[in-house]
Amino acid sequence: MTIMRFATVFVFIGATFAAPAFAHDDGPRSAQDRLDTLVAQHAQANRHIAQTGQLETAQASKTQAPDDAS
C-alpha cells in the first residue's frame, strides 16, 4: 500500500512538472507556418493523385480492345 501511494505521488509530481515543457506556445506566426506547410502538402498530394489517375486512365484506354472488331 505504501508503494502504491509513493508511485501515485511520484507520477503526479512528474506529470505536474512535465506538462509545462510540452505546452509551450510558438505564437501565431509559427501556427500560420505550420498551416501553410500542411496546405502545400495537401495540394501536392492532390496533384500526385490526379496525375496517377490520368496515367491509369490512359493505360486502360490503350489496353482495351474494340468490341466490334470484325
C-alpha positions as CSV (number, residue, x, y, z in Angstrom):
1,M,0.0,0.0,0.0
2,T,2.8,2.4,0.8
3,I,4.5,1.6,-2.5
4,M,1.2,2.5,-4.4
5,R,1.0,5.8,-2.6
6,F,4.6,6.6,-3.4
7,A,4.1,5.6,-7.0
8,T,1.0,7.8,-7.3
9,V,2.7,10.8,-5.8
10,F,5.7,10.2,-8.0
11,V,3.6,10.1,-11.1
12,F,1.6,13.1,-10.1
13,I,4.6,15.2,-9.4
14,G,6.3,14.1,-12.6
15,A,3.2,15.0,-14.7
16,T,2.9,18.3,-13.0
17,F,6.5,19.3,-13.8
18,A,6.5,17.8,-17.3
19,A,3.3,19.4,-18.6
20,P,4.7,22.9,-19.0
21,A,7.6,21.6,-21.0
22,F,5.2,20.3,-23.7
23,A,2.7,23.1,-23.5
24,H,4.7,25.9,-24.9
25,D,3.2,28.4,-27.3
26,D,5.1,29.2,-30.5
27,G,2.8,32.1,-31.3
28,P,0.6,32.9,-34.3
29,R,3.4,33.1,-36.9
30,S,4.5,29.6,-36.2
31,A,1.0,28.3,-36.3
32,Q,0.5,30.0,-39.7
33,D,3.7,28.5,-41.0
34,R,2.5,25.0,-40.0
35,L,-0.8,25.6,-41.6
36,D,0.9,26.8,-44.8
37,T,3.0,23.7,-44.9
38,L,0.0,21.4,-44.5
39,V,-1.9,23.2,-47.2
40,A,1.1,22.9,-49.6
41,Q,1.5,19.2,-48.8
42,H,-2.3,18.7,-49.4
43,A,-2.0,20.4,-52.8
44,Q,1.0,18.3,-53.8
45,A,-0.8,15.1,-52.8
46,N,-3.8,16.1,-54.8
47,R,-1.6,16.8,-57.9
48,H,0.1,13.4,-57.4
49,I,-3.3,11.6,-57.1
50,A,-4.6,13.4,-60.2
51,Q,-1.5,12.5,-62.3
52,T,-1.7,8.9,-61.2
53,G,-5.4,8.7,-62.1
54,Q,-4.7,10.2,-65.6
55,L,-2.0,7.7,-66.2
56,E,-4.1,4.8,-65.2
57,T,-7.0,6.0,-67.4
58,A,-4.7,6.5,-70.4
59,Q,-3.2,3.0,-69.9
60,A,-6.6,1.4,-69.5
61,S,-7.9,3.0,-72.7
62,K,-4.8,1.8,-74.7
63,T,-5.2,-1.8,-73.5
64,Q,-9.0,-2.1,-74.2
65,A,-9.7,-3.8,-77.4
66,P,-12.6,-2.6,-79.5
67,D,-15.8,-4.6,-79.0
68,D,-16.9,-4.6,-82.7
69,A,-13.6,-5.9,-84.1
70,S,-14.5,-7.8,-87.3
